[in-house]
Every structure is written in C-alpha cells, then in structure tokens.
C-alpha cells in the first residue's frame, strides 16, 4: 500500500490533499476524499457548532470529521496526518488494522453522525442529502395480492451478474420484481405463507446519489466468498428519466431533475479477502479527474477512470453522483 508523501507529479498539483496510510486505512482514506469533494456535505457539517454533550471529543465522529475536512480543504501542499479521526472511528468500533468493506464504513460514518451530532435538525439534513426513498412491494404469486411499504437507502445496493454489465441495467434490474428464493412471506389475503416476489419503486432521489456495486458472491466450488471482477460500465452523466419505466416509479413521486454527474469513484484492487482502495475524484473547479492513492495524488484522464470498469482485479466498487441543479420545466397543468 502506498505510503509516499508525494502530492504532486509531472502533471502538477491536482488540488487534493493526500492522506497517510495507518493500519489498513486506505478504505477510510478513499471515503474521506469523496466526503471532501461533496460540497453540500462539507457545508452542512461546517454549520454545526458543538454544544454540551456526553461524548468525549476523542470519540466524537462528526467533530473529528469536521476538523479533518477543514484541514484537507485548506493547505493542499502536504499530506494530512489524521490519526485522531482514525482512532475516533476505532473507539466507535470501526477498527484500525482491519480490512473493511467501504460501503459498510460509509454507512457506519453516516449513522455515527446521526447518533452523535447534537443538532438533530442538521443531522436530518445530512441524512436527506443521501436518502433514496423507495416503495417496497411484496406480491403473492398465488393470488397476486400486493402489499406496499416505504423504506429508504443511503447507498443503492446494485447486484451485478458475473458477466458484462452497465450501471443503467443494474439500476433497472434493482427496480424489477424478483423472486424471493427459498423464502415464503405471509399473504394477508391468503392467510398463509406463499411464494412471493419483491420489488421496489422509486419515490425520491437525493442530491448526492451513492451506488454500491455488490461485487461479492458465493463460490460453490470453493465454499468461500469471491469477488466479482466482471465489467460494469458507468457513464459520466446518469439520467434516471431514461433508465426506469413508468411502472417502476411510485405514483407519489414528484417531478424533479433526475440527471446526475459523476464526481467520485472508489476502486478496489485485490480479492474478496484482502485488497486496497483508492479514489478517483473530479475537480469542481476545472472538471479534471484526479487519482488519490493514500498520500499519492496525481491528475488522470477519463480514460483512466474507464479502466476501472472491471475485467481485472482492479474495479470500481462505489460510484457517487451529484444531482444537476437545472430546473425542471413547468407543467402545462
């Protein structure tokens, strides 16, 4: 894993601060680069002023994160040493010296912010920034009775097939009715457990859309979890208007801008049991792409980002998109 303090290469300073690697912290480092690149997130977190709390400073995740992100966005000419934040996570059961799943750490950090931030209204604003609201449907396959419930995700878990995929197809399949393999659900109309299909309809999208490509699968041959290194193509611009059918969108969904621009790609290199995370971050100032590999940061091209589609052990694991702020056209009604 990279431990170099270099933050500039032959392309010049890219405008990102490198992060030292402490005890397998590449997973957290990559997430920190994405948080730092999310302007709405940093603005919300900077609004918070710590008040009386029972949580000591060295265990207070939102406080330590606020301090670190301010450091990362100030002087980018050197590498940030962020032991305080990593040890704060360790005290909150995100252990140092342990290989972590980046999506699990992402959700854990957001949950810690909800639990520990003293301004609960502000905590809800941060949650809303990532909240994908869906209508969950269960359909009995005997009488076709349909039950509905509302739930949400903070990152959309996209199953992928062990062949060539596109993110658009993965999203489309996520919102299709699927058989619940080996599990019967209680049908209110039949009064007993019946074979059931489960599916989701989109209710609302957040300003920051996080997509988790589920690259873990079970190998019947080895009996262990394997990593799916298959290709998953993803676009720089994602348009939900062209991905989902009308019947995959809830009737309660309001008209809103559904175009998103990619700004962060978290990449995993290695196997399901051990590997290394890096992050590709798009600059908000000049729209260039930069690759952050712990403390080493360099400018790259979109072609370099495309190389993480998969097909080898180095592949994209999480994608982060920002909603376009264009206004929707007014309805004639």
C-alpha positions in Angstrom: 0.0 0.0 0.0 1.2 3.5 -0.8 2.8 5.4 2.0 4.7 8.0 -0.1 4.2 11.7 0.9 4.2 12.8 -2.8 1.2 15.0 -3.7 2.4 16.3 -7.0 3.5 14.6 -10.2 4.6 15.6 -13.7 1.1 16.9 -14.3 1.2 19.5 -11.5 -0.6 19.8 -8.2 -4.1 18.4 -8.6 -5.7 20.2 -5.7 -6.3 17.2 -3.4 -4.6 16.6 -0.1 -3.0 13.2 0.2 -3.8 11.1 3.3 -1.2 8.9 5.1 -2.0 5.2 5.5 -2.2 4.0 9.0 -3.1 0.4 9.7 -5.1 -0.5 6.5 -6.8 2.9 6.5 -7.0 3.0 2.6 -10.7 2.3 2.8 -11.3 5.3 5.1 -8.9 7.5 3.1 -10.9 6.9 -0.1 -14.1 7.8 1.6 -12.6 10.9 3.1 -11.6 12.1 -0.4 -15.3 11.6 -1.5 -16.6 13.4 1.5 -14.2 16.3 0.9 -15.4 16.5 -2.7 -19.1 16.7 -1.7 -19.6 20.4 -1.2 -23.1 20.2 0.3 -21.9 17.7 2.9 -18.9 19.8 4.0 -21.1 23.0 4.1 -23.7 21.2 6.3 -21.0 19.8 8.6 -19.3 23.2 8.9 -22.6 24.7 10.1 -22.5 22.5 13.2 -21.2 24.1 16.4 -20.5 21.6 19.2 -22.6 22.2 22.3 -22.8 20.3 25.6 -22.6 16.6 25.0 -21.7 13.5 26.9 -19.5 12.3 24.1 -15.8 13.0 24.6 -14.0 14.8 21.8 -11.8 11.9 21.0 -14.9 9.7 20.4 -17.0 12.4 18.6 -17.1 11.3 15.0 -18.8 14.5 13.5 -16.4 16.7 15.4 -13.3 14.9 14.3 -14.6 14.6 10.7 -15.3 18.4 10.7 -11.8 19.2 11.8 -10.2 16.8 9.3 -12.2 18.0 6.3 -11.3 21.6 7.1 -7.7 20.6 7.2 -8.0 18.7 3.9 -9.5 21.8 2.2 -7.0 24.3 3.4 -3.4 23.7 2.6 -3.1 21.0 -0.1 0.6 21.2 -0.5 1.3 18.4 2.0 0.0 15.1 3.3 -2.6 15.1 6.1 -1.9 13.1 9.2 -5.2 12.0 10.5 -4.6 9.6 13.4 -7.2 11.5 15.6 -10.0 10.7 13.2 -8.9 7.1 12.7 -8.6 6.5 16.4 -12.0 8.1 16.9 -13.5 5.6 14.4 -11.6 2.8 16.3 -13.3 3.9 19.5 -16.6 3.7 17.7 -16.0 0.0 16.6 -14.5 0.8 13.1 -11.3 -0.9 14.0 -7.8 0.1 12.9 -5.6 -2.7 11.4 -8.7 -4.5 10.0 -9.7 -4.9 6.3 -13.1 -3.2 5.9 -15.8 -3.0 3.3 -16.0 0.6 2.1 -19.8 0.6 1.8 -20.2 -0.6 5.4 -17.8 2.1 6.6 -19.6 4.7 4.6 -23.0 3.8 6.2 -21.4 3.5 9.7 -19.9 7.0 9.5 -23.3 8.4 8.4 -25.0 6.6 11.2 -22.5 7.9 13.8 -23.2 11.4 12.6 -26.9 10.8 13.1 -26.3 9.5 16.6 -23.6 11.9 17.8 -24.3 15.3 16.3 -26.1 17.5 18.8 -28.2 19.4 16.3 -30.8 16.8 15.3 -32.3 19.0 12.6 -28.9 19.4 10.9 -28.3 15.7 11.3 -31.5 15.1 9.3 -30.4 17.5 6.6 -27.2 15.4 6.2 -29.2 12.2 6.1 -31.6 13.7 3.4 -28.5 14.6 1.3 -28.0 10.8 0.6 -31.5 9.5 1.2 -33.1 7.4 -1.6 -36.7 6.8 -0.8 -38.4 3.7 -2.3 -41.8 2.0 -2.2 -41.2 -1.7 -1.3 -43.7 -4.1 -2.9 -44.4 -7.7 -1.9 -46.6 -9.6 -4.4 -48.2 -13.0 -3.6 -47.6 -15.4 -6.5 -50.8 -17.3 -5.7 -53.5 -14.6 -5.6 -51.2 -11.7 -6.8 -52.2 -9.6 -3.7 -49.8 -6.6 -3.4 -48.6 -5.0 -0.1 -46.7 -1.7 -0.1 -44.4 -0.1 2.4 -42.0 2.9 2.3 -38.3 2.5 3.1 -35.0 4.1 2.2 -31.3 3.5 1.3 -28.3 5.8 1.9 -26.5 3.9 -0.8 -28.2 1.9 -3.5 -27.0 -1.7 -3.4 -26.8 -2.9 -7.0 -26.4 -6.6 -7.6 -24.3 -7.4 -10.7 -24.2 -10.5 -12.9 -21.0 -12.5 -13.4 -20.6 -11.1 -17.0 -20.6 -7.7 -18.7 -23.0 -5.1 -17.1 -23.9 -1.5 -17.3 -24.9 0.6 -14.3 -28.1 1.6 -16.1 -29.1 -2.1 -16.5 -28.2 -2.8 -12.8 -30.5 0.0 -11.7 -33.3 -1.2 -14.0 -33.0 -4.7 -12.6 -33.0 -3.4 -9.0 -36.4 -1.9 -9.5 -37.9 -5.1 -11.1 -40.0 -7.6 -9.2 -37.7 -10.5 -8.1 -38.4 -14.0 -6.7 -37.5 -14.3 -3.0 -35.5 -17.5 -3.3 -36.4 -20.1 -0.7 -38.5 -17.7 1.4 -42.2 -17.6 1.6 -44.0 -14.5 3.0 -47.3 -14.2 4.8 -50.1 -13.1 2.4 -52.8 -11.1 4.1 -55.4 -12.3 1.6 -54.5 -16.0 1.6 -53.9 -16.0 5.3 -50.7 -18.2 5.0 -47.2 -18.1 3.7 -46.9 -18.1 -0.1 -44.2 -17.8 -2.8 -43.6 -14.1 -3.1 -41.9 -11.6 -5.4 -40.3 -8.5 -4.0 -39.6 -5.2 -5.8 -39.1 -1.5 -5.4 -40.5 1.6 -7.0 -38.7 4.9 -6.9 -40.2 7.6 -4.7 -37.5 10.2 -4.5 -33.8 10.7 -5.3 -31.2 12.6 -3.2 -28.9 15.4 -4.2 -25.9 13.0 -3.8 -26.6 9.6 -5.2 -24.3 6.8 -3.9 -24.3 3.5 -5.9 -22.8 0.4 -4.3 -21.7 -2.2 -6.9 -22.2 -5.5 -5.0 -19.1 -7.4 -6.1 -19.2 -10.1 -3.5 -20.6 -13.5 -4.4 -20.6 -17.0 -3.0 -18.4 -19.6 -4.8 -19.9 -23.1 -4.8 -16.6 -24.6 -5.9 -14.5 -23.1 -3.0 -17.3 -22.6 -0.4 -15.9 -19.1 0.2 -16.9 -15.5 -0.7 -15.5 -14.4 -4.0 -15.1 -11.0 -5.6 -16.9 -10.4 -8.9 -14.3 -8.7 -11.1 -16.7 -8.6 -14.2 -17.1 -5.4 -16.2 -19.6 -2.8 -15.1 -19.7 0.2 -17.4 -20.8 3.5 -15.9 -21.4 6.9 -17.5 -20.2 10.4 -16.5 -23.9 11.5 -16.8 -26.6 9.3 -15.4 -30.2 10.0 -16.4 -32.9 8.2 -14.4 -35.5 9.6 -16.8 -34.3 7.1 -19.5 -33.5 4.2 -17.1 -36.8 3.4 -15.3 -40.1 2.6 -16.8 -43.2 4.4 -15.6 -44.3 1.3 -13.6 -41.0 1.4 -11.7 -41.7 4.8 -10.4 -44.2 5.4 -7.5 -47.3 7.4 -8.1 -46.3 9.6 -5.2 -43.1 10.6 -7.0 -42.9 14.3 -7.8 -41.3 15.7 -10.9 -37.7 16.6 -10.3 -34.4 16.8 -12.1 -33.1 13.2 -12.5 -29.8 13.8 -14.3 -26.7 13.2 -12.3 -23.0 13.9 -12.8 -20.3 11.5 -11.6 -17.8 13.1 -9.2 -16.2 10.2 -7.3 -15.3 6.6 -8.0 -14.0 4.4 -5.2 -11.9 1.5 -6.6 -10.9 -1.8 -5.0 -7.9 -3.8 -6.1 -7.4 -7.3 -4.9 -9.5 -10.3 -3.7 -12.6 -10.6 -1.6 -10.4 -11.3 1.5 -7.7 -8.7 1.0 -7.0 -5.7 -1.2 -6.5 -1.9 -1.5 -8.9 1.0 -2.0 -8.2 4.2 -4.0 -10.4 7.0 -5.2 -10.9 9.0 -8.4 -12.2 12.5 -7.7 -13.5 15.0 -10.2 -12.4 18.6 -9.5 -15.2 21.1 -9.2 -13.0 23.9 -10.4 -11.7 22.6 -13.7 -13.7 19.3 -14.1 -10.4 17.3 -14.3 -10.1 13.9 -12.8 -7.5 13.1 -10.0 -6.5 9.8 -8.6 -5.9 9.6 -4.8 -3.9 6.6 -3.6 -3.4 7.3 0.1 -0.8 10.1 0.2 0.0 9.9 -3.5 -2.3 12.1 -5.7 -2.0 12.7 -9.5 -4.0 14.1 -12.4 -5.6 11.5 -14.7 -7.9 11.4 -17.7 -11.4 10.0 -18.1 -9.8 7.1 -19.9 -8.0 6.2 -16.7 -11.3 6.2 -14.8 -12.8 3.9 -17.5 -10.1 1.4 -16.8 -11.9 0.7 -13.5 -15.0 -0.7 -15.3 -13.6 -4.2 -14.4 -12.4 -7.3 -16.1 -9.4 -7.4 -13.8 -8.9 -7.4 -10.0 -8.9 -3.6 -10.1 -12.5 -2.4 -10.4 -15.0 0.3 -9.3 -16.8 -0.5 -6.1 -18.7 2.7 -5.3 -19.9 5.5 -7.5 -21.0 8.9 -6.3 -23.1 11.2 -8.5 -24.3 14.8 -7.9 -27.7 15.9 -9.0 -27.8 18.6 -11.6 -29.3 21.8 -10.4 -31.2 22.6 -13.7 -34.8 23.4 -13.0 -37.5 21.1 -14.3 -39.8 22.7 -17.0 -43.1 23.9 -15.6 -46.1 21.5 -16.3 -48.8 22.9 -18.5 -51.2 21.9 -15.7 
